Amino acid sequence: MKNTEISILLVEDDSLTLQTNKRILADYGSIKTATSTSEAEAIIANHKIDIAFFDLNIHGQLDGLKLIKYAEAKNIYSIVVSGETRQEVLKDAFLNGAKDYLLKPFDKEKLTQVLNRFFNNRKHSDFEKIINESFITKSQKQTDELYKLKNLTISDRPIFISGETGTGKRVIGHLIKKISGPCEFLELNCSQFSDELIASELFGHKKGAFTGANENKMGLLEKADNGIIFLDEIHALSIRSQKTLLKAIEEKEFYPVGSNKSVKSNFRIISATCENIQELISAGRFRSDLFARISTFQVNLLPLRERKEDIGLLFEHFIAKHLVQVLITGETKELLQNYSWPRNTREIQDLVENWIVNGQRLITPDVLPNHIKLNLTQSNSFIPEAYFDFVEEHGLTEFLIFLKKEIAEAMIKRNDGSMRQACKAMQMSHSNLSNFLKQNKSKNLYMGAH
């Protein structure tokens, strides 16, 4: 079948060979031909060409090498079609940008192999474009990890996505959906269901199987037949549920709750977790055999502290979503760059949305929450080391004021801006809190970066 989407350039100075090769290529796309270097250059300059077949020796000169280099600059997939077998000449062709080689004369079988490699390369380029548009990163290490997805989509084997909270695991799940093309894609957050309900969600149930089962229900694994099911926070499954899921994955067959009739489904599993799965396995909280089944392919999302080059990029991205101008000062950018972002991308998104909602357009250090200004992050210790540094420099009294103000403001925010509700939650009087905040309102607790 002719693929009219593919535009082909055939460069050949021998008229008989030109006509023969044109006839062989006719089934694959629209063809333009050239018998000289100048004619080929004009076609490349004035037309969109997807793939070009170059004879190296044109009218006694190795001008095909120059054409390959020119085509490379235009992002054209170049194939050498030549009787030339000298290693040094072929080496020059590949160094100039040739992607493949056909020895004259070629037949349809050899051509098909070369074109299949072209279509795979084209598909990979399309995938790279989708990945780059969907995931914000300049980190080469993270990009290399994401580009694994180009190859994973042609398989039906499971994919396991690991990464801390807020690194974009769900984004990757939906990116796989986009790259995989039209197929059923269902998702389930395993942390939101009890054992009984997770079984019902995954496998379905028969009417009367348990209290509240008022009608038959088809499970997600059955719905995902010949499609994909994305299990987010898979670490939250109990050992019992893990065992049942493992059996379903191994056999692609399972029983709805309350049924003695099995259901078959050819589903593909994509799973994700924010936990260290190896630590859970060592602690006996996650089955090693289940992990082996769901982790044929693995994609690891790096935390922002390991790809700090993305911090500024993400602020630009989230600010651009709003039709307002937001200016972040240089001093503030430095503080944002030095902060560890324990909640990763999600924390940046929340901060930007707070700026927008509160009408903050010029972002100075005073606008930032104290934990960002002081780069305070969670620690295994109840009292982080940064607190001790603050006390040593500014004294315990100053630190207690800072801590009380930080907690009070956070509690008010947690209670939807209600100081009265916050006071009730903290078991303190409204007047005491109100007076404290008024007394310290104008006091700048930011003493510089620590």
C-alpha positions in Angstrom: 0.0 0.0 0.0 1.3 3.4 -0.9 2.2 5.6 2.0 1.5 9.2 0.8 2.7 10.6 4.0 6.3 9.7 3.1 8.2 11.9 0.7 11.2 10.2 -1.0 14.1 11.6 -2.9 16.0 9.3 -5.2 19.4 10.6 -6.5 20.9 8.5 -9.4 22.8 9.5 -12.5 22.1 6.3 -14.4 18.7 6.6 -16.1 18.0 2.8 -16.2 18.9 2.3 -12.5 16.9 5.4 -11.7 13.8 4.0 -13.3 14.2 0.5 -11.8 14.7 1.9 -8.3 11.8 4.3 -8.7 9.5 1.4 -9.6 10.6 -0.5 -6.5 10.1 2.5 -4.3 6.7 3.5 -5.8 4.7 1.5 -3.2 6.2 3.4 -0.3 5.5 7.1 -0.9 5.7 10.0 -3.3 9.0 10.2 -5.1 11.1 13.0 -6.5 14.2 12.2 -8.6 17.4 13.9 -9.4 20.3 13.0 -11.7 22.8 15.7 -10.6 24.1 17.3 -7.4 22.6 20.7 -8.2 19.2 19.2 -9.0 19.2 17.3 -5.7 20.2 20.3 -3.7 17.4 22.3 -5.2 14.8 19.6 -4.3 16.2 19.4 -0.7 16.1 23.2 -0.3 12.5 23.6 -1.6 10.7 20.5 -0.6 10.0 18.5 2.6 11.8 15.2 2.2 11.5 12.4 4.7 14.0 9.9 3.3 16.6 10.1 0.6 18.4 7.4 -1.4 21.8 8.7 -2.6 24.1 7.3 -5.2 27.6 8.2 -4.0 29.3 8.3 -7.4 27.5 11.0 -9.5 29.0 11.6 -13.0 32.3 10.2 -11.9 32.6 12.3 -8.7 31.9 11.3 -5.0 29.4 14.2 -4.8 26.9 12.0 -3.0 29.0 12.5 0.2 28.3 16.3 0.0 24.6 15.7 -0.5 24.4 13.4 2.5 25.9 16.1 4.7 23.4 18.7 3.3 20.5 16.3 3.9 21.7 15.7 7.5 21.4 19.4 8.2 17.8 19.3 6.9 17.0 16.3 9.2 16.5 13.9 6.3 17.0 10.2 6.8 19.7 9.3 4.3 20.5 5.9 2.7 23.5 5.2 0.5 22.6 3.2 -2.6 25.8 2.4 -4.3 28.1 -0.2 -5.8 30.9 1.4 -3.8 32.5 -1.0 -1.3 35.7 0.8 -0.3 35.6 1.0 3.5 37.1 4.5 3.7 34.3 5.8 1.4 31.5 4.1 3.3 33.0 5.4 6.5 32.9 8.9 5.2 29.3 8.4 4.1 28.3 7.4 7.7 30.3 10.2 9.2 28.5 12.7 6.9 25.1 11.5 8.2 24.1 8.4 6.3 21.8 6.1 8.3 21.8 3.0 6.2 23.4 1.3 3.2 22.0 -0.6 0.2 24.4 -2.3 -2.2 23.4 -2.1 -5.9 21.4 -3.8 -7.2 18.9 -4.2 -4.4 15.6 -6.1 -4.2 12.4 -5.5 -2.5 13.2 -7.7 0.5 16.4 -5.7 1.3 14.6 -2.4 0.7 11.8 -3.5 3.2 14.4 -4.1 5.9 16.0 -0.7 5.4 12.6 1.0 5.4 11.5 -0.8 8.6 14.6 0.7 10.2 13.6 4.1 8.9 10.0 3.8 10.3 11.3 2.7 13.7 13.7 5.7 13.7 10.8 8.0 12.8 8.6 6.5 15.5 11.4 7.0 18.0 11.7 10.7 17.0 8.0 11.2 17.4 8.2 9.5 20.8 11.0 11.8 21.8 8.9 14.8 20.8 6.0 13.6 22.9 8.2 12.9 25.9 9.9 16.3 25.7 6.5 18.0 25.5 5.1 16.1 28.4 7.9 16.1 31.0 9.7 19.2 32.0 13.4 18.5 32.4 16.9 19.6 31.2 18.6 16.9 33.1 20.5 14.5 30.8 20.3 11.7 33.3 16.5 12.1 33.6 16.1 12.4 29.9 18.0 9.2 29.3 15.8 7.5 31.8 12.6 8.8 30.1 13.8 7.8 26.6 13.6 4.2 27.7 9.9 4.6 27.1 10.5 4.7 23.3 11.4 1.0 23.3 9.1 -0.1 26.2 5.9 0.7 24.3 6.4 -1.9 21.6 6.3 -4.7 24.2 3.4 -5.9 26.4 5.6 -6.5 29.4 5.1 -4.7 32.7 6.6 -1.3 33.5 7.5 -0.2 37.0 7.9 3.5 37.8 9.7 4.6 40.9 10.1 8.1 42.3 9.5 10.2 45.3 6.2 12.0 45.9 5.6 14.8 43.4 8.2 13.6 40.8 5.6 12.9 38.1 4.9 9.2 38.2 1.3 9.7 37.1 2.5 12.0 34.3 4.7 9.1 33.1 1.7 6.7 33.3 -0.3 9.0 31.0 2.7 9.6 28.8 2.9 5.8 28.2 -0.8 5.9 27.3 -0.2 8.7 24.8 2.8 6.9 23.2 1.0 3.5 23.1 -1.7 4.8 20.9 -5.4 4.0 21.1 -6.0 1.3 23.7 -8.0 1.0 26.9 -6.1 2.8 29.7 -7.4 2.4 33.3 -5.9 3.6 36.5 -6.3 2.8 40.2 -4.6 4.3 43.3 -4.1 1.3 45.5 -3.7 3.4 48.7 -7.4 4.5 48.6 -9.0 1.0 49.1 -9.3 -1.6 51.8 -8.5 -5.3 51.0 -12.1 -6.1 50.2 -12.7 -3.1 48.0 -9.4 -3.4 46.1 -10.3 -7.0 45.2 -13.7 -5.7 44.0 -12.1 -2.9 42.0 -9.5 -5.1 40.3 -11.4 -8.4 39.8 -15.0 -7.3 40.0 -17.7 -9.0 42.0 -21.0 -10.8 41.8 -24.2 -9.4 43.2 -24.5 -10.3 46.9 -20.8 -11.1 47.3 -20.5 -8.7 50.3 -22.5 -6.0 52.0 -23.2 -3.3 49.5 -22.6 -5.5 46.4 -26.1 -4.8 45.0 -25.3 -5.6 41.4 -22.6 -7.4 39.3 -19.5 -5.4 38.7 -16.8 -5.8 36.1 -13.3 -5.4 37.5 -10.6 -3.1 36.0 -8.4 -6.1 35.0 -11.3 -7.4 32.8 -11.9 -4.0 31.4 -8.2 -3.6 30.5 -8.3 -6.6 28.2 -5.7 -5.9 25.4 -5.1 -2.6 27.2 -3.2 -1.1 30.1 -4.0 -0.8 33.8 -1.9 1.7 35.8 -1.6 0.8 39.5 -0.4 3.8 41.4 1.1 3.5 44.9 1.2 -0.3 44.5 3.2 -0.6 47.7 -0.1 0.1 49.6 -1.4 -3.4 48.7 -1.6 -5.8 51.6 0.4 -9.1 51.4 -2.9 -10.9 50.8 -3.8 -8.6 47.9 -0.3 -8.9 46.5 -0.6 -12.7 46.4 -4.0 -12.5 44.5 -2.6 -9.9 42.0 0.5 -12.0 41.4 -1.6 -15.0 40.5 -3.7 -12.9 38.1 -0.6 -11.5 36.4 1.0 -14.9 36.0 -2.1 -16.6 34.6 -4.0 -13.7 33.1 -7.0 -15.3 34.7 -8.8 -14.5 37.9 -12.1 -14.9 39.8 -14.5 -12.0 40.5 -15.3 -11.8 44.3 -18.1 -14.2 45.0 -17.8 -16.0 41.7 -16.7 -19.6 40.9 -16.3 -18.7 37.2 -12.9 -17.5 36.1 -12.3 -14.5 33.8 -9.5 -14.2 31.2 -7.9 -10.9 30.3 -4.8 -9.9 28.4 -4.0 -6.8 30.4 -0.6 -5.0 30.7 0.4 -3.7 34.1 2.1 -0.4 34.7 2.8 0.3 38.4 4.3 3.0 40.5 5.4 3.8 44.0 6.9 6.6 46.0 8.4 4.1 48.5 11.8 2.4 48.4 10.5 -1.0 47.1 13.8 -2.8 48.0 13.5 -1.7 51.7 9.8 -2.9 51.7 10.9 -6.3 50.3 13.6 -6.6 52.9 11.1 -5.8 55.6 8.7 -8.4 54.4 6.1 -5.9 53.4 6.2 -6.4 49.6 6.6 -9.8 47.8 9.8 -10.2 45.9 8.1 -12.5 43.4 5.4 -9.9 42.7 8.1 -7.2 42.2 9.9 -9.5 39.7 6.6 -9.8 37.7 5.8 -6.1 37.6 9.3 -4.7 37.0 10.4 -6.2 33.7 11.1 -2.7 32.6 11.9 0.1 35.1 11.9 3.9 34.9 13.3 5.9 37.8 12.2 9.5 38.3 14.9 11.7 40.0 14.0 14.0 42.8 14.5 17.8 42.2 17.5 17.9 44.5 19.3 15.6 42.0 18.3 17.7 39.0 18.5 21.3 40.2 18.8 22.6 36.6 15.1 21.9 36.4 14.0 24.1 39.3 14.0 27.4 37.3 12.5 25.7 34.3 9.5 24.4 36.4 8.8 27.8 37.9 8.7 29.3 34.4 6.4 26.5 33.3 3.9 26.9 36.1 3.9 30.7 36.0 3.3 30.6 32.2 0.0 28.7 32.8 -1.4 31.9 34.4 -2.2 35.1 32.4 -0.2 37.3 34.8 3.3 38.6 35.0 5.3 37.3 38.0 8.8 38.6 38.6 11.2 36.6 40.8 14.2 38.6 42.1 17.7 37.3 41.7 18.1 36.8 45.5 14.8 34.9 45.6 15.9 32.7 42.7 19.1 31.8 44.6 17.0 30.7 47.7 14.7 28.7 45.5 17.6 27.0 43.8 19.2 26.0 47.1 16.0 24.6 48.7 15.7 20.8 48.5 12.0 20.6 47.4 11.1 17.5 49.4 7.6 17.4 47.7 9.4 17.9 44.3 7.4 19.3 41.3 4.1 19.4 43.2 5.6 21.7 45.8 6.7 24.2 43.2 3.3 24.1 41.5 1.6 24.7 44.9 3.9 27.7 45.7 3.2 29.3 42.3 -0.6 28.9 42.7 -0.3 30.5 46.2 1.5 33.5 44.7 -1.2 33.9 42.0 -4.2 33.5 44.4 -2.7 35.9 46.9 -1.9 38.5 44.3 1.8 38.4 44.7 3.6 39.5 41.5 7.0 40.6 42.7 8.6 37.6 44.5 11.2 38.7 47.1 12.7 36.6 49.9 10.1 38.1 52.3 7.3 36.5 50.3 8.8 33.0 50.6 7.7 30.7 53.5 10.3 30.5 56.2 11.1 26.8 55.6 12.2 27.7 52.1 14.1 30.8 53.1 16.0 28.8 55.7 16.1 25.6 53.7 14.6 23.6 56.5 13.8 20.0 55.4 12.5 16.9 57.2 15.0 14.8 59.0 15.0 11.5 60.7 15.6 13.5 63.9 12.7 15.3 65.5 14.8 18.5 65.5 16.6 19.2 62.2 20.2 20.3 62.3 19.2 23.6 60.6 17.2 24.5 63.7 20.3 24.2 65.9 22.2 26.4 63.4 19.5 29.1 63.7 19.5 28.9 67.5 23.3 29.3 67.7 23.3 32.4 65.4 20.1 34.2 66.7 19.4 32.7 70.1 16.6 30.5 71.4 14.1 33.3 72.0 14.3 34.4 68.4 14.0 30.8 67.2 10.9 30.1 69.3 9.3 33.3 67.9 10.1 32.0 64.4 8.8 28.5 65.1 5.6 29.7 66.8 4.8 32.1 64.0 5.5 29.5 61.3 3.3 26.9 63.0 0.5 29.4 63.6 0.4 30.6 60.0 0.5 27.0 58.8 -2.4 26.0 61.1 -4.5 29.0 59.9 -3.8 27.9 56.3 -4.7 24.3 57.2 -8.0 25.5 58.6 -9.0 27.4 55.4 -7.8 30.8 56.7 -9.8 30.6 59.9 -7.8 31.9 62.9 -10.6 30.8 65.2 -10.5 27.2 64.0 -6.7 27.2 64.1 -6.8 28.4 67.8 -9.2 25.6 68.6 -6.9 23.0 66.9 -3.9 24.4 68.8 -5.8 24.7 72.1 -4.9 28.4 72.6 -7.0 31.5 72.9 -7.9 33.6 69.9 -6.7 36.8 71.7 -3.3 35.4 72.5 -2.7 34.3 69.0 -4.0 37.5 67.5 -1.8 39.6 69.7 1.3 37.5 69.0 0.8 37.7 65.2 0.2 41.5 65.4 3.4 42.0 67.5 5.5 40.0 65.1 3.8 41.0 61.8 6.4 43.6 60.8 9.3 41.6 62.2 11.4 40.1 59.4 12.5 36.7 60.6 14.6 36.1 57.5 18.2 36.6 58.6 19.9 35.3 55.5 20.5 31.9 53.9 21.7 29.1 56.1 
